[in-house]
Amino acid sequence: MALSKVPDEKVNLITCPICSEVFKSPKILPCLHTFCELCIHQIIVSANHKKENKTRSFSCPICRTVVKPRTDNIDQEHINQWAATLPDNISLNTMITFTKSNSKPECHACKRHEQTTEAKFWCKQCVEAFCEKCNFMHSWMKMLATHQVVLIDEFVSQIDGIDLEAIEEQCRTHPHNKINVFCCDHRAMCCSLCVSLDHRKCENIESIDEITFNSTFYDSIQEKLDNIRVATQENLQTKHQEKETLRVGVEKTEDEASKFVDHIKSKLDNLFETFKKQLHVFRDEQNTKLNVRIRLLEQLERNLKHWIKVTKKVKDNGSKTQLFMHVETIKHQIETSIKEITTINNDKTTIGVYFEKNKKVQKVEAFDQIGCFQNIKSANGIELGAVFKTCLEFGVCFINLEAITVEKNRTIHIPLSKLKCGVCYGDKYILIGGDEGKVHLIDKFKGLVVKTLSLDYKIKRICLDVTQNRLYLSCCGMVLYCTNIVGESISKPKKMILEHIHNGPIGALCSFEEAIYTVKTGAIQKFSSCQNFPPTNITECFNTNTYSKGHAGCNGMTIFNEQIYYTTTAKEVKCSTLEGHQIFSHKSDRIKMPVSVAMWQFGITAAFILNREPRGSLHALSVDGKKQVKLLGKFENVTDPWDMWVDIDEKEIYVAGGEYIDVYRVKFKSE
């Protein structure tokens, strides 16, 4: 469709973002994005053909705001007519009509009387065009004298594509009633009839007029939205910079590798090509991760720009109810976007690359590789910290350490036991051990002992390798056992004869990627879990200030995101790479003796720390080691805690010591 009199800055305004053509029957959604009727019809039909879409809804193609029908009982016929029933964007439709080539706007009043005259004025309240004569008559009427009448050219220049009629103030359940009440308990906007029928027992019911009148929040919502946009933009720039740093690092590594290869004769060319392919695969993998985050951040930034623009329109020209409804919609969309960003990529590290030469190649001619590239991961704190903060100021809350709470669920009692360690096994069981030298298989819900195995040594720590169905037990006396376990069947434990074990007893154990990592005095070691049963060879990963003899051997260790979290003799919680590069060391006066570390990854990623002295306490530590909160000051039955482990499926944490295991449910203040 050819148009004239359309300023360049208005061209995008009258173009459908789906078909990239001038709007044909423009329909506006509650999020105030506009599309052609046919285009949005195709989106609706496509969304409701998916089997997983059981709610009969569709999402805005731009900002993903969920649009639901006015009634729950909607059949295929209603879906096919849904697009036609959406509100028309009258201002855009009028603008397109007025700016068609070889077409002059006609007076609507004259047209009703079968006369044709050129319109020069537009009444915003009547939504009609008038010629000079009809405009004069219009202004004479007492009821119409206060209407806003502007020149058509001025009206066209002021059109911004936002039609506030799309923010429906009528109740979906009771269309004849206006929305005037907000239920804070359910975060639901209702009419008075909804309150009397569905929210009679709710305690926090407020009038929208009172909320908007008494709160100063709505005076600065544009500024708060802009703060979120700025924070998002800064995070987006950081991601672009990380991508550029990665590119420079890869190029530098490739260049250094190339020089090294050229230095040791041409027969290295084939090996060099292999190296480059591995390096580029690594780059592509990292770029893919970064591109996903960048795309989501760019989309959030675009949405924020749109919301800022829309908010000004709603604030200046809309009702208080429209403003409130619009803000609540924005809050929900921001919360959804941020959660999706953190869910897709929860990596809190920055990737760097450097080239490490193969020293053997410099000495001999017989070699099978030129070297390898190393990536350095350094903790960069909470990646979306600034965005979280600005969103919080806008009223969109996210889970943080302060939001974590634990409440007592149940206690498991094993009489005459001296429990030191445990681990979850499958959906139904836990395995526990202690100073009495026994391993108990326990039904974790009933608290009943299903099976018991006896060893000749006191048990310090238990590790379960689910991929190999093997159980490893470190014991006092520098002894390590392993056994196979399937269902309730546990084979007789075998003592492991490991090379280098004479260098010190083993304390904590952790399974990770076909290896069992162990803590010994002064070092972290590992052995393969895929060797012949039982494995015999153990290798040292790196030296550190650990101690695994006697009671001090009941230390803590866990691995998350290719990083080892472990406790030390200096009462620290340390975090290092698998190669031993220290990322952080956390020490607190509130943690006198950390004896166990476990990772929690449900709703928030954090390290849980069990403190043994004076009577026991439970703490949460951020994955960058910068923030710590105390969750419990003491346990209900366990007075001498030695170990702790988590059950992500049940959202539970187990604390063991003496004859008891206290089980706590992990919750968040928003639940």
N, C-alpha and C positions, 0 to 999 in steps of 0.2 A: 504494500500500500504506500503510495507516494504521498508525503506530507509536506506542507509548506508552512512558513511562519513558525517553525519549531527551532528554538535556540539550540545550539550545539550541546549545551549542558543539560538539555531536556530530552535528548534523543534516547539515552539509556533509561530515562524515566518511563517512556512509553513503549519500551521493548520488553517482551516476555523473557525472563531468564531461562526458560526451558526451550522454547522454539526459536528464540533470538529474532522473532518477527514482531511487528507492531501488534499490540494487544488486540485480540478479537474477543469481545464480550469479557472484559476484565473482571475477575472475581477476587475478592480480598479475603484473606484468612484472619483468624483472631490475632495472629502474630503481626498483622499489618503488612505482610508480603502479598504481592498481587501476581496473578498468573492468568493466562487465557483459560476460558472455561473448558475447552477441549483438552488442554494440556493437564490441568489439574484433575480432570475426569480420568485421564489415563493413569495418573498417579494413584488415585483412589482405587480404581479397579485393580491395578497391579498389587497394591498393598493388601487388598482384601481377598486376593486369590491365594495368598500364602497361607499354608496350613497353620503356621505358628501364630498367625494374627487372629486370636480368638476374641479380641475386644472390639472388632469392627471399628478400626480407627486408621488414620494415616498420618504421616509426618510431613511437615513443611519441607520441601526439597532444599531450602536454603538453611534455615536455622534448626530444623528437626523438631519444632514444637509439635506435640501430639494434638491432633484435632479429633475430637470424638463427636458422634452424632448426638442429637438432642434427646434421643430415646435409646434404650438398650435393645429394644426389639426391632432390629433392622434387618430386612431381607435383601435379596439380590436386586429386587426392583428398586428399593430405596437407594441402594448403593449406586445404581446406574443413574439415578436422578439427583444424587447428592450434590454434584458440582453445580447443577442448575439452581439449587436452592441456596447456595452460598451467596452472601451479600455482594451486590455489584459495587465496583469502585466507580462511583458516579463522577467524581472529579476527573479521573483519568479518561473515562469514557467521553465526557463532555469535551475535554481538551482535544482528544483525537478527532472528534466530530468537527470541532471548530477549526482545526488546522488541516483538514483535507484539502487537496489541491482543487482549484476551481469550485470551491464551495464556500458560500457565505453563511454565517450563522443566522438562523431564522428565529423570529420572535415567537415564543411558545404561546403567548396569549392570543396573538393574531392568528396563529395556525389553528387554534381551536375554533376560530370563527371563519375558517376557510379563507384566510387572507395570508398573503406572503409579504413580509417586510423584513428588512435586515435588522438583526438584533445588535445592539451596542452595549447593553448593560447586563449584568448578571447579579441575581439576588441569591445570596448564600443560604438564606433561610428557606426560601421557596424552591431553591434549586431549579431556577428557570431563567431563561434569557428574555429580555424585553427590548423593544424598540424605544425610541425617544418618547413617543406618545404614550405607550403603555407604562413606561417607567414613571412618567409624570402622573398618570392615574394611580399607579401603585403607591407613590409617595404621599398622595392625598388621603389615602385610607388611614384612619386612626390606628387600627390594629397592625398595619403594615409599615407605619412610619419609622419604627425603630429597626427595621431590617437593614442588614448590611448590603448595600448595592454598590458594585464596582464596575468599572469598564471591563469589557470582555477581554481586551488585550492585557489589562492588568491582572484579571482573574487567571488567565492562562499562564502568565509569568509567575504567579504565586503558587500554582499547583505543585505539590511535592509528592503526590502519589499516596498520601496517607489519608485514609477515610476512617474517622473515628466511629462510624456506624458499625464497623466490624467488631468493636469491643461491645458485645451484647450485655446490656445491663439486666435483661430479663432472666429469671430463674429457668434453668433447663427442665427441672422437674415440674415447676408450676409457672408456665409461660406468661400467665396474666399478672404475676407478681414480680416486682423489681428486687434485685439482690441488694440487701441493705445490712446484712449481718455476717460476721466472720467467726467461725468456730475455731478457736486456737488449738483445741485438743486434736481435731482432725485436719486442720489446715484446709477447711472447706468454706467456700463462699455460698451463702444460703439466703433464702427469703425468710420472712417471719413464719410462714407455714412450714417450711423445712425444719426450722428450729423446734416448733411445737410437736412435730411428728417424729423426727429422726435424731434430734440432739437434746432431748429433754433432760438426760442425765449428765450432759457435758457441763463442766464447771466454768470453763473459760469461753464465754460467749460475749462478743463485743460488737457494738454498732460501728459500721464502717465510717459513718459521719464523725463519730467520737474519735475513732482512731486517727483519721486524717486531720481532724481539727486540733487535737491535743498533741500530736506528734510533730516535732520539727524535722523528722527524717525526710519527709517529702519535699522540704524546701531545698535540699541539697542532693537529691537523687542523681541529677545529671552529673554533678561533680564526682559523686561516688562511682557512678558507672564509668566515668572517664578515668578515674584512678585504676579501676580494674583493667580498662583498655590499655593504659600506660604500662601497668605491671605485666600484662600479657605480652605487650609489644616488646618490653625489655627481655622477657623470657624467650620470646621468639628470636630476638637478635642474638641472645646467648646461644641458642640452638644453631643458628646460622654460623656463628663464630666457631662453635664446636665442630661443625661440619667442615669449615674452612681449615681449622687447626688439624683436623684429621687428614684433610687433603694434603696440606703442607707436610705433615709428618710422614704420610705415605710416600709422597714424592721425594722427600729427603732420604727416607729409608731406602727407597728404590735406587736413588742416585748413589748412595754410599755402597749399597750392595753391588751396583754395576761397576764402580771403581775397584772394589775388592776383587770381583771376578776378572776384570781385565788385567789385574795385577798378577794373577796366577794362571796365565795361559788360556788359550782359546778352548781347550777341552772342557772348561767349566760352563760353556754356553748353554748346554742342555739343562744342566742343573739350575742355572740362573733363570731360565724360562719357567721351570717348575716353581721356583721360589716366587717369581712374579705372579704367577697364577694364584698361588696360595695367598699372597699379600692382597691381591685384588679381590679375591673372594671375601677375605676379611673386611676389606674396605666396603664392598657391596653390602655385606651383612650389617655392618655398622650404619652405613648410609640408609639402608632400609628402615632400621630402627629409628634413626633420627628423622627420616622423611615422614614416618607415621606421626611422630610427635609434632613436627613442624606443621603438617597438614591440619592436625586438630587445633593447634594454637592459632594458625592463620584463620581457620574457620571461626574460632571463638572471637578473634579480633574483628572479623567482618561483622559478626553478629552484634558485638558490642557497639560498633559504629552505627549500625542500624538502630539498635535499641536507644542509643543516646539521642538520635534524631527523632525517633518516634516518641520518646519520653517528653521531649520539649513540646511536641505537638499535643500530646495528651495533657500535659501539665497546663499548657496555655489555653487550650480550647475544650478539653474534655471535662467530664464531671469528676467529682472526687471518687465516686465508685469506679469509674473507668480507670482513673489513675491507680487506685488500689489494686484492681484486678490486673492491670498491665504490669505493675511492679511484682506482684506475686508470680505471674507467668515468667517474668525475667528471672526471678530468684530460682524457680524450678529449673529453667533451662541452663543457667550458669552452673547450678549444682550438678546437673546431669553431665554437662560438658567437662567439668573438672574431674568428676569421678571417672569418666571414660578415659581422660588423658592419663590419670594415675594408674588405672587398671591396665591399659595397653602397654605402658612402659613404666614400671616402678623402679627403674635403675637409678640409684642415687650416686653414680660415679661418672667421671669424665674420662673418655678414652684418649690415650696418647700412644704413639708408636715410635719405636726406635730400633735400630739394627744392631744385632749382636753377632759378631763374627764367630765362625767355627775355628777355634784355635788349633784344632788338630789338622785342619787343612793347611795351615801355615808351616807345619812341620813335616808332613808326609804327603806323598802323592796319591796314596790309596785312601779314598774317601767316598762317601755316598751322598753327601749334602753340603751345600756351601755355608749354611748357617740357618738361623731362624729369626723371625721378627718377634719382638716382645712388645706387648701393649701394657701400658702403665695405667692403673685405675686409682684415682685419688678421690676421696670423699669430697663432695661439693655441697653438703648440707641438704636441706629440704629444697628440692629443685624448684617447686612452685611456691616457695615461701611468700614472696611478695604478692602473688596472685591470691593465695589463701587469705592473706591479711586483708587485702582490699575487698575480697568477697565477703569476709566476716563483717567488715564495716557496712556492707550493703545488706547484711542480714542472711547471707548464705553461709551455713556452718559446715565444717568438715571435721572428721574424726581426728583428734590429736591425742598426745599422751595424757593430757589432763582429763580427757573424756573417758579414759579406760577405768572401769570399775570391776571389782571381783566380789562375788557373793557366795557364801557357803552353800554347797549343793548336797553333799553327803560325806560320810566318813566310812572307810574300810578298816576293820580291826582284825589284825592277825595276832592272836594271843601268843605270848612267849617268844616273839620275834624281835630282832634288832635290825630293822630295815635300813638299808643304806642307798638303794638305787632301784630304778624301775624304768619301764618303757611300755608304750602302747603296742598291742599286737592285734592286727585286724580290726574288725568292727566291734568285737565283743570282749576281748581279753586285755589284760595287762600282765606283764612279767615283772616280778620283783625279786630282789635278793638282799642279803645282809650278812651280819657278823656270824650268824649261826651256820653259815655255809650252805644254805638252802635256796633253791630257785622255785618260786611258786607261780603257777599259772592260775590266774584269778579271773572270774567273771566280773567285769568292771561295773556292771549294773547291779548285780545281786550281792557282790562282795564275797562270794564263796570261792574257796580254794578248789580248783578242778584237778590239779596235778602238782606234785612236789618232787624235785630232784635234789639229791644231797651230794655235796662236794667235800673235799678234805680241807678246804681253805676258806677263809672269810672273803666274801665277795664285796668288791669296791664299786665297780661300775658294770653296766650291761649295755650292749649295743646290738641292735637288730638290723641285719642286712636283708631287706625284703626281696631284693632281686634274686638272691641265692638261697633264701629261706634258711639263713644261718644266724645263730645266736652266739655272740662273743661275750666272754666274762673275764674281766681283769680282777685278780685276787691278790691278797696279801701273800708275801713270800715270793714275789717276783714270778707269779704263775699266771698264765693266760690259757683259758679254755675256749673251745668252740664246739658247737653241736648243731645238727640239723633239726628243723622244726617244721612240721606240716600239720595244720589244724591243731588238734589237742595232742598230737603225737610228737614227743621230744626224744631224740635218740640220746644214747649215753654220751656225756661230754668227753671230749678228748683233749689231753694236755698238748699245747702247741710248743714245739721246739723251734724257736726263732733264732736265726743268726743275729748277733749284736744285742740280744736281749740282756746279756750280762752287763751291758753298759748302764743298766738301771731298770727298776721295776716300772710297770705300766699302770697308769691311772685311768684317765678318761678315755673313752672310745667314741668314734663317730664314723658312720658309713657315708661315703660320697663318691659317686662315679667309679664304681668297680674297685674301690680302695677303702681300707679301714685306716683312719687316722687315729693316732694314739698320742697320749701325753706321757713323757717319761721325765726323769730329773734332768732339767736343763735343755730339753729339746722337744720338738714335735716330730713324730715318725709316722711312717705308713707302710702297709703291706697290701699286696693285691688280694682282693676277695675272689678272684677268678682262678687262683692257683689250685693245684690238687689239694684235696681236703685231707688233713688240715694244712694251711699254708705254712711255709717254713722260712721265707726270706723277708726281712724287714729293712727298710732304708730310712735314712734321716732326711727330713725336709729342711729344717732350720733350727738353730739354737735360740733359746729364750729362757727367761727366768721362771721356770716351772719346777715343781717338786712333787714327786709321786710316791714318796715313802710314807708308810704309816697312815695316820688319819689325814695328813696333808695330801695323800694320794687321791682323796675324794674331791678332786677338783672338777671344774666344769669346762666343757668344750662343745661347740656346735659349728656347723658350716652353713653359710647362707650366701648366695650370689657369688660363689667362688672366693669367699672370705672366711677366715677362721676367727671365731670369737672364743676366747678362753680366759681362765683365771690364772693368777700368778702368785708367787710367794710374797709379793709386795702388796697383796690385797687389791690388785688392779683387775679390770676387765680390759683385755687387749684385743685389738682387731688387726689381722695381718692378711696379706695375700697368701695363696697356697705356697708361694715361693719364699715367704718370710719377710716381704716388704711391709713394715709397720704402717698401718693407716691411722690408728689412734690408740691412745691408752687412757682409760677412764678410771679415776680414783676418787672416792668420796668418803667423807667422815661418817656418813650414814650407813656405809656398807663396811662393817668391820671384818667380815670373813666371807667373801663370795665363794660358794661351793658348787654352784650349778648355773648354767646359762642355757636358755632355750629360745628359739625364734618363734614369734607370733606373726602370722600373715593373713589374718582375717579382719578386714575393715581397716587395718593399719599394720604397717611393718615395724616391729620393735623387738628388742631383745629383752626377755624376762630374766631377772637375776635373783637367785635365792641367796639371801644373807643368813648365815648360821648364828651369829652372835648379836645380842646377848641371848635372846630366846628364839630368834628367827624373824625375818621380815622379807617381803616381796617387793621388788622394784621393777620399773620399766625404763629401758634405755633406748634412745633414738639410734637409728642405724649408723649415724655419723658420730656417735659418742658424745654429742654436745649437750644433750638434754636428758635429765633423769627425773622420774617422779616415784614417790613411794605409794604402793598400792595397799599393802597390809603391814601393820606394825607387829602383829603376832598371829599365830595360827590357833585354831580352836582346840584341837587335840594333840597335834604334833608339837612337842616342846623341844625336840632335839633334831631339827631338820637337816638332812644330808643330801637329798636329791629332789629334782623337780623335772617334770616333763609335760608336754602339752598334747592335747587331742584336738586337732583343728576341726574334725568332723563334728564333734560334740560341743565345740567351743569351751573346752574345759582344761583346767590345769591341775596336775596332781603334785602334792607335796608329801614326801615320805620321810619318816624318822621314827625310831623306836618301834612300837607295836601298831602305829597308825599311819594311814594315808588320808589326808584331808583333800577332798575334791572341791574345787571352786569353779563356778561358771564365770567366764569372762564376758562382760557386757560393756556397753558404752552409754554415756549419759543421755544420748539422743534416742536410745531404744526404749 
